[in-house]
Amino acid sequence: MTLPWTLECSACVPIRTRAADGLPGVCEVCGAPYLVRYAASPDTAARQRLGERPWTMWRYREWLPLAQGEDPVTLGEGGTPLLGAARLGARYGFDSLWIKEEGINPTGSFKARGLAAAVTRAVLGGARQFVVPTAGNAGVALAAYATRAGVPARVYAPRTTPPTILSQIRAFGGDLVLLDGHIGDCGKAARAFAAETGAVDVSTLREPYRIEGKKTLGLELAEQLEWTLPDAIVYPTGGGTGLIGMWKAFQELRAAGWVGNALPRMYTVQATGCAPVVSAFESGADRCTPWPNPETVAAGLRVPSPLGDRLMLRALRESGGGAVAVTDAALTTTAHEMQTVEGVDAAPEGGAALAGAVELLRRGLIRRGERVVVFNTGAGWLYRA
């Protein structure tokens, strides 16, 4: 079958492309991530058909890596609410503050979107085994979606991962291996396992389709705002696929004429104990320097050397956005406020997004009257023993 998209290296100059057949990883020449490029944009008739479809991320199948007649591996991911946060907005000085609540996804986090797309495409390409390193939620999602597909999965996680997350990985049938160190150490082990066994490595950006699943965050947000876009998006960033995917979605929506020309400013939030993207952005660098001794209670932000650093920094600068780091004390406080003031069971990463938005408002980088969306990327219960 000839697939209606190709893969484009995100770094090679001139741009290097390849067919999307088989089980593609990173660029064979430079090692950078591949991005999916579709042969054509969905027409306006596709937008009219959305109303006939279930409220999951697969309602956007014309925007996703599915060929005619293919069915996804799905647990009903996506279709998460966009919640007004008027009380928190009033507390901190926002006129229009919204929370995109990803904690109600299958497996409790936004990782469900990316892993549903990655597992779907890999199984259709012939995958017989999976492997992933995880700071937490990606391991849970892979374990569940691999089980849904009937394919075994190995998960490498730091011993410091919250115990509820580890129990969820085991509960969904994942072959869990705990290591001393951080997610970078787990990544080395995952790549070695993939080389030894032929398992498909679905690490962040080491295959091209997790971005496409995360892209649906942006597609869904646009539809929920009646095909307009917010002024600013504040997003907690570890590996960065959500940030990269949304920026890709907004550009594709604009090219297809589904939204206007004005795109949101994208802001990344990290913890002060692990802020390689913030450091690179502030210094004007186009790559991140690996962060020594990463430490934060927000496990999903404990990514010292993200493979997608170039793509994240490009999105921040192209959008006119920026990057900010917040303390563990601040993100813990705002996560609790999201729970007690708005009823959103926020993960520490969601708390970081709100704390980052508050800091950006204080600095004048976000203005009071702007429409601002912060992302709660996972459920708080996953972090409680």
Helices and strands as residue ranges (DSSP letters): E 5-9, E 17-19, E 34-38, H 44-49, G 50-52, G 57-63, E 82-84, H 86-92, E 96-101, G 102-104, G 106-108, H 111-124, E 130-133, H 137-149, E 153-158, H 163-171, E 175-179, H 183-197, E 200-201, H 210-224, E 232-236, H 241-256, E 265-271, H 276-283, G 299-301, H 309-319, E 322-326, H 328-342, H 348-363, E 371-376, G 380-383
